[in-house]
Amino acid sequence: MNRYVYFEDYQVGSQFVTPGRTIGETEVSMFAMLTGDFNRLHTDAEYMKSSFFGERIAHGLLGLAIVNGLKYRTDLDPDGIIAFLAVNWNFRAPIKFNDTIHAVLTVHSMRPTKQIERGIIVFATQVLNQHAIVVQDGEMTMMMKRNPQQIA
């Protein structure tokens, strides 16, 4: 039987490092189709040759979405999470086609809620490319289950 990882099992300063994922044509095309965001920054190679970036770039929100999925490939317990409450996010540098990104999530703060069966954890999150450049960062706030044996 699997055991939940509860709010009480985390500590401020605990880190979780995701595996990497390469962002390519398929990811960008599928995200454009899913969201309807066909902005030339992401879809027009000829236009982007003369742009500030010199090439197409991935959607910023694609990076955030992928990191949100990658976090579940760490020791974070998806069954212990009740809800994703908030995101405060910065887009620092472009994610280019064929960049490989990963994230480092650090428990920044923790607090119980008024309902004793829940707690709130804020994860400071950095998204880095294969060159160790921070391309995105911010905070992800999660509502977590508390251990019933420790709150009774």
N, C-alpha and C positions, 0 to 999 in steps of 0.2 A: 504494500500500500504506500503510495506517495504521500509525503508529508508536505504541507504548505510551508513556505517560507513567509513568516509573519512579520509585521511591522517591527516587533521587538528583536527580530533577528538581524536587523540592519543597524549600522552605526555611522554617525557622522564621520566622513572621511573614507568610508568604504568605496572601492572603485570596481567598476565592471568595464571590461574592454571587449568590444564586439569583434567578430571576425570582419574581414574586409569584403567589399563587393565592388566589382568593376561596373561602371556606368557607361553603357554603350548606346549604339543606335536603337537597339530593341527597347531598352528601358525608356529612352526619351520619346520614341515614337508611341509606345503604349501609353505613357503618361499624357502625351498630347491628345491622343484619342480619348482617353478616359475623362480628361478634364475639359477638353475643347480648347486648350491653350496651344494654338499653333503659331505663336509669336515667332517672327523671323529670327530672333536670337537663337532659337532652338531648331528651326526647320529649314532655314535657307542658307546653305553653305556658301553660295556665291555672294550673297549680300554680306555675310559675316566676314568674308575675306578682307574687306576694307573697313571693318568695324574696329572699335577700340580693342576688342578681344582678339581679332584676327582669325577667328574660327567660331563655329557654333559652340554653345555652352548648354549644359543641362539646366532644366528648370530648378530654381532654388527650392521650391516646395517638393520637388522630387527627392532632393537630398534629405530634407526633413522627413519625408514619408519613409524613405529607405532606412534611415537611422532608427525611426520608430519601430520598424520591423526587426532590424538587426539587434535591438536591445533584448529581444526575446531569445536570442541565441547566446545569451550569457547566463549567469547564475541567477539573474532576476527571475522570480517566479511569477509567471503570468496568472496562475490561479490565485495568487495572493493579492493581486491588484483588483480593486473594485471598480475604479474609474480613472481615466486620464482627465485631470481637472483643468490644466492650463499649460500653455507653452508661451515662453517669452524668448524670441529667437532673433538672431543676428546673422545676416548673410555677409561674410567677410571677404570672400574671394570666389571666383567662379569655379564650378565643377565642370571640367572639360570632358569631352567625349574620351572614353577609355581611361579616365582617372579611376583609381581604386580608393574608395573611402572606407573609413572605419570610425568608430566613436569611442570615447572614453566618458563614462558616466560616473560621477562622484556624488555620494550622498552629501548634499550641502546643508540641509536642515531637516529636522523631524519634529513633529508635534502631534499629540493626541487630539482628537476632536471632541466635541460635546457628547457625541454618541460614543460610548466607551469601547464599542466593538470596532472602531475605525481609527486610523492614524493617517497623517499626511506626511509624505516625503517629497522634498524638492531635490531633484538630481541636476547638478551642474553638468552640462554636456558640451563636449568639444567634438567636432567632426574634423578629421584630418585626412588629407590626401596622401598618396604614396610618397610624397616629398616631405611629410610631416608638417605641412602648411595647414593651419587652421582655416578651413573654408566656411564653416558655420559654427556657431556656439549659442548657448542660451541655457534656459532652465525648462525642465519638464516636471510638472507637479502631479503626483499620483496619490490617490486615496487607496490605502492598503488595509487588509484585514489584520486585526489584532488577535493575538493568541488567547482563546477563551480561558485557558488554564492559568494565564497570568493576569487576567483582568477580573476574575470572579471575586 
